[in-house]
Amino acid sequence: MNSGLHGRTTDDTYARAGFGAPVRRGRRPALLVVDLTRGFTEDGFATGSDLTGVVESTARLIDAGRPAGVPVVFTAISYTPAEAAGDAVTWLGKAPGLRALVDGSDAVALDPRLPRQPGRDHLVVKKGASAFFGTGLAATLTGLGCDTVVVCGATTSGCVRASAVDAVQCGFPVLVPRDCAGDRAEGPARAALFDIQAKYGDVIGLDDAIGYLTSLPAPRRAHP
């Protein structure tokens, strides 16, 4: 890594500060799939890029968690026509390309390659970067009895990072499978993953994440 203050490497500086300890993995995780909508996963949209690998890896993770009844929460950024055209959402002044994410448009539809089960999975519609800000996500996870959040989605440097930070601030240990997080550019993505690993959660491999979910016990069913 690059040299930091007083000639120390970045790794040395962060280790000296006491960052990077492993997080606790609970027995009731939830999968948080952040903004894998067509407007982000397909390069035909101005806001998107080809995230086929991320979608496929996330689909594998979802399928791995089904036998244990792992809750899945999808999120989507979506604006009303008035929000998209006006100044009510301050973020859109900085990122005007997101004005294309209008309710009912193809851009805000979840990627059809994801194994979503509408009668079982949850959907959170949000207006900002974090899946927690201005939504009922924290209450939903608490109501489901979740004790860990596995964060996937797009973009790594934006909504994934913001959601990971807020998950920790809401009291949930965080895991981020690197193969399940995608971005438009490599540099910002690598920096975000480094930051998450140092301060907010564990950045792990896909096999590790699948192994974690498949090791969970199957849910108990009530007797008839």
N, C-alpha and C positions, 0 to 999 in steps of 0.2 A: 504493500500500500504506500501512498505518498507520505512524505515526511510531514509531521505536524509541528506543533510548537516545540522549540528547543531541540529540534532534530529528531524527535521521536517519530516512529511510524504511526499511522492512524490506528492500526491494531494495538500497538503498545499504549497509545494514549487512551483508547477506550477500555483496555484491560486494566490500566492503572486507575481509571475512574470507577471501575466495578460494574461495567455494563456487560450484557450478554449472558447472564445466568439463564439456565433452562427453565421453562415454565412448567407448572403442574398440569398434567393431563387428567381430566375428570373422566367419569364413567357415563356422562350424559351429554355428549357434545351435540352441537347443531352445526349444519353446513350453511354458511351465509354466502350465497352466490350473487356477487355485486355486479349489476349492470351488464350482464352478458346478453344485451339486446342487439338487434340487427344493426342499429346505428353505431355500435362499437365493434362488433365482431365481423362485419363485412366491409371490405375496402371500397365497395361501390358507394358507400355513404361518406360524405366529407368528414364526418366526425369519427369514422371508423378505420380499421385496418384488418387485415386477414388474421383472425385469431382462431383459426381452425384447430390448431394444436391445443390451445387453452380450453376450447369448448370440448374437445374429445377427452382431454384429461379430466376435466370437471365432471363430465358425464360418467366416466369410470368411477370417480370418487362417490358420486351420488348413488350409483348402482351398488357400490361396495357397502354403503351404509344402510341400504334398505332392509336387509334381514334383521338388523339390530334396531330398526325403527328410529334411525337417526333423523330428527326433523330437518327439513330443507326449507330455507327462506330465500326466495329470489327477490332482487330489487330491480327497479327500473326508474330512471330519471324521465319524467314526463311533465309537460307544462300545458296548461290550458292555452287556447289561442290568445287570450288577453295577457297572460303572463309572458308568453313567448314574444309578443309584439311590444310590450310596455317596459316600464322601469321598476316594476314591483319586486323583481328578483335581481338583487344587486349583482350576483355572480354573472348574470348574462351580459352585463356591461363589460366585464373582463373577458368572458369567453362567449362572444356573440354567435359562434358556430353552433352552440348548443340550443339556440332558438329553434333549430329544425326538429328538436325532440318534442313534438306536439302530440297531445292525446289522440289516440286512434290511428296514428301514422305507422307505416311499416318500420320506421326507425326505432320506435319504442316497444316493438313486439319482441318477446323473448326469442332467442335463437331457437329455431325449431329442432335443432339437433340435440338439444338438452332433453333429458328424460323427465320432463315435468309431469306431475300428477296433480291436476287442478283441484281435485277433491281432497287432496291430502297435503299438498305443499302450500306454503304461505307466500304471498306476494306483498311487498312493501313498495309503494310509489313515493318517491322522494323528489325534492327540489334542489338539494345541494349535494356536496361531495359525500359526506358521511351518511351511512345507512341509519344511523341513530338520531341525527339531529332533526328535530321537528317531526319525528315519527314515533310510533308506539312499539318499535322493535325491542327495546330493552324489556318492556313489560311482557311482550309476547314470549321472549326467551325465558324470562323468569317464570311465567305461567306454565311453560312447557317443562320446567324443572331442569333447564340446561345449566351446565357448569363449565363449559368450554365452547369456544367459537372457532370453527375452522373457516377461514376467510379465503374465498376464491374470487376471480372476476377481473374487471377492468375499470379504470386503468390502474396499473400497479402504483404509479407515482401520484395518482389522484384519489379516486374513490376507494380503492383497496386500502391504501395507506391511511386515509382519513377514517375509514370504518374500523381498521385495526386499532388505531389510537383511541377512538371512542369506545370500542368494546372493552379495552383495558380500563378506561375511566369509569365504565359502568360495572366493573368488577368481574369481568370474564377473562380467563386466560385465553391467549390467542395462538393459533397455529396458522401459518400461511404456506401451503404447498406451492413451491416456486413454479412448477409446471402448470399450475391452475391459475396463474396470474399473468396478465398480458398488458402490453403498452404499445404506444405508437413508435417509441424510440428506445433503444437499448440503454443509453446513458441514464436517463431519469429512472428507468425501471431498476437498474442495478443499484443506484443510490438509494432508492426507496426500500429495496429489500435489505440493504445493509443497515439502514436506519431502523427498520422494523426488528431485525435480528438483534440489534444492539440494545434497544430500549423498550420494545412493546410486545414482542412475541417471538416464537421460534419459526424460522423459515426452514422448511423441511422438504424432503424429496417426496415424489408421488408414491413410491413404494412404501415409504414409512407411513404416510397418511392412510393408505389403503390398509396396511397392516394394523394400524391403530383402530380403524373402524371395524374391521373384520374380527378383531379380538374381543369386541364388546358382546355381552350376552344378549340373546334374543329377548324381546320384551315378553313379560309375563302376560298371559291372557286370563281374563276372569272366567271362572267356571260358570257354565250355563245353569 
